Every structure is written in C-alpha cells, then in structure tokens.
C-alpha cells in the first residue's frame, strides 16, 4: 500500500513550486498543522503553489489550505491550472467563498499606532453612546416624576418608606463611623502641619471648611455609590433576569413608576440627611482630636466654629447632596435595566454602576468646586 502521509515540498533548484502532497484529511490534521507551522514566512507568498500531488482531501484539509494561503491567494491559485479534478477544485472553491478574508498579520504588526487609534475611537464611541443613554434615562425619569405629581394614585408611599429604611436608616452607622474617623485624621494632619507655624488653632477651621464644603457630602455620596447603587442594580437586574419586569409590563404597570421613582425619591430624601449626619460626625472627630492633642476644649471648638465659619459653607455643601443622590439613583437603576439575563451580567453591571457613580460624583464635585471658586463663594 503506497505511503500517502502528507508533506510539503519547498521550492528548490529543480522545482520552483511549493508542492502539497499526500492525504490532506481530518485524520492527519495535527500533522498538517505542524507542517504548516514549520514553513518559512516567505515560502507561501513567493512560490507557485502545486496541488497536483494531493492524494485525498476533505473539508478539514481544504480549510487548512485556505488558512495557509489566504482567501485571495487561494482564489488566484484556483483560477489557474491546479492539477486537481473537478470535485476537489469545487471543494476548495467553496471553502474559499465561505471563509471571510482574514487580516494581514504583517499589516497589523506594522501599524500599532493605527490599532491604538482605532481602539481609542471605538472606546470613545461606546462612552458617548452610554452618555446619550444616560441622558435619555434622566429625561424619562424626570418626565415620570413630574407627571406623577399630578396623579396621586400613582404614588407609592410604602415602597418609598421601604427604600428610605434600606438606603438611609441602615446606612447611618457606617456613614457616621467613617466620617468620624476621617475627621479625626484631618485634624491630626492639620495639627501636625500647622503646629510647625504656631497656627494649630486653625485646625478647627481646616476641619470645619473641609467637612462642611466637601468631605461630608463627598464621602456620603461615595458610600451611597458603593452601597446603594450596587443594591439598586442587583435588585433590578435580578428582576430583569427572572423576567419579572416583563411580567410587570404584561400587567399593564409601568416599571419606571414601580421600580425607579420610589428609589430616586427615597435617595433624594436620605442622602441629604446622611450628609448632615456625616458633617456632624466629621466635626465631632475633629473636636475630639483637638481636645486631646491641642488642648482645645469642645466649648472653644464650638466658639471658633461659630466665629470663623459662616453658614454659607454648610449650605454650599448641602446643595450638592440632592444632585449626587439623583445621579447615584439614576445610574444604579439604569445599569439594572441593562442586565441581559445571566448571573454574570448582573455582576458586570453591578460593578459598572459603582464605578460610574464614583466617577460621576467626583467629576460633578470638581465642577462644583470650580463654580464656587469663580463665583467667590
């Protein structure tokens, strides 16, 4: 029985063709892959291809030839005299027409800058689409919120009360503890630096300004982004994956009124209240450090706070709380509605909602700080 093992003969002095011979079948697939991998890089591109010595060929072998030569080169070879019978030539032609042309590896390797710019462009397009989607959802929520004001029957006080308990009352301990410790840390840092200049008394002003204007509302919003936005996304996403939202629509109910508005209203109530608690806790932490490290009594701390820090700083900090609350609630709910149906999708969108909320909160806070500075507030 003749040996029909596949082999590839490279061009030499006697023959200028790249000859494919033997059985190019599925049984020899691993051996064929090894032969193709060992070919020199320029052998396939420069040599003439001779297929006349192929003994047997099936779709697996034809696919390997197509991958080795490329669609354009294979079609060029088939347009000439291949030495194959009509059946084998038809098989190769069908493989060439069904396989999409692959990318040119040399061209891709030679243009890393083009690839980088392409990835940046795709990423920017995706982010812009997310911004448009977020703006559309904000408009839809505002429209539903204003329309529900004139329809008392659509109000859901029970759902709002439940969300207030979950997002507000249950978050008081962690918000108070965290801001208390941050206030103490800021007072320690201020005392360490200002004591060098004999101005340790201004530690009170440092703690008060930082917490009333920035840290109180910012830390609370970041905590709500990690705690509440993720909960909103997981809750709505689980309902989406279990087709409960489809059932709500089938009953003639509006998921926006049932799921989104109670959460938005609840967070609009609880986040300003938590911000107020955070400010008090931060000031308490700073007062404790001042009392033990700087011999500033609580009474003196309060007197300095009253004399040096105006109420406008408190109002400027509180003014940002409803904006942060609305954005955190909107992003958390939107990511929940974007869940595709699997548990993996719930996890991905939960992570995405937390990251987006923290980014948006810090961005808006920075813009507000610039605005306050330009206005002289």
Helices and strands as residue ranges (DSSP letters): E 7-9, E 17-24, G 26-28, H 29-37, H 43-46, E 48-57, H 59-69, H 71-78, H 86-98, H 105-110, H 112-149, G 152-154, H 157-167, G 169-171, H 172-196, G 200-202, H 203-210, I 211-215, H 216-224, I 225-229, H 230-241, H 244-250, H 255-255, I 256-260, H 261-293, H 298-308, H 311-337, H 343-375
